[in-house]
Amino acid sequence: MRIVIAEDDALLREGLALLLRAEGLTVVATAENPGAFLSAIDEHRPDVAIVDVRMPPTHTDEGIVAAVEARRRLPELAVLVLSAYVEPAFATDLLAQGSAKVGYLLKERVGRVGEFLDALHRVVSGGTAVDPEVIGQLLARSRPDGSLARLSPRERDVLALMAEGLGNTAIAEKLVITEGAVHKHIRSIFSKLGLAPDDRADRRVTAVLRFLDAAR
């Protein structure tokens, strides 16, 4: 696994590099601003980029913008975005570009090394990883009068775990139910959200985006 890190905080940037190298992973470049990050993407063509949401010069959304541009230049690139705060708009914007190989974690998750590495491997393998704390806060914020109000409490639990990026087997283990029950809940979620089978859209991703959008 070849990695580029984009983070303007030198301490965190070097700490991440040391952590990943200690795990036997290859950090091919680090960058402190979007321009240097995109140059590193062009030069090294890594497997995954770890990108801070807020970067110079304005420290607003430069990281997200750079991540989207990096994926345009290198469509097979996996991207794991780090944020200091729960920012639903950024999570939604990132997933709206395509759910495969993307993740959104709070920076505090890096200190939980096992969870951080699991998320990193998940996005590189083609999955999605959204921080559980982000999901918890979004659930608390979601409006009761939207389409999500039609979901049962168990269906909301299943949708929240889908939003984290968990597959059906992992959801079943988390909720201590059968995979068959998970399939049933997901079919019900799709039905209540009006998501008919459509080869042009991934209903699982669309459901998650509806969930994230409800909390914006």
Order of alpha helices (4+ residues) and beta strands (2+ residues): beta-alpha-beta-alpha-beta-alpha-beta-alpha-beta-alpha-beta-alpha-alpha-alpha-alpha-alpha
